[in-house]
Amino acid sequence: MGSPYAVRAPVGPSYRGGVDDLAPPARVTLYGRAGCHLCEAARAVVDRVCADLGARWCEVDVDADADLARRFGDEVPVTFVDGRRHDFWRVDETRLRRALGET
């Protein structure tokens, strides 16, 4: 990941997105898995948009948690913005920018 705002989370449900207690929480969470071409494309869009807008994001491997694999396994990549489900399978750059407040 190229952005300094990105952080990979080892597991999902309890992860809050911060690198440490002083960091602001991630605005975008990308749920994905290794070896997924759609996840790679989504990661590139999320990284670019968040870098442009100065927003933090994190990535969670759904395969590291059985509950997440059940919830999102057939829909990865799945993105959440500010805790709300945003997109799945593909990330629309314009829509993501709008959700993050770019006019």
Secondary structure by P-SEA (a helix, b strand, c coil): cccccbbbbccccccccccccccccccbbbbbbcccaaaaaaaaaaaaaaaaabbbbbbbcccccaaaaaaccccccbbbccccccccccccaaaaaaaaccc
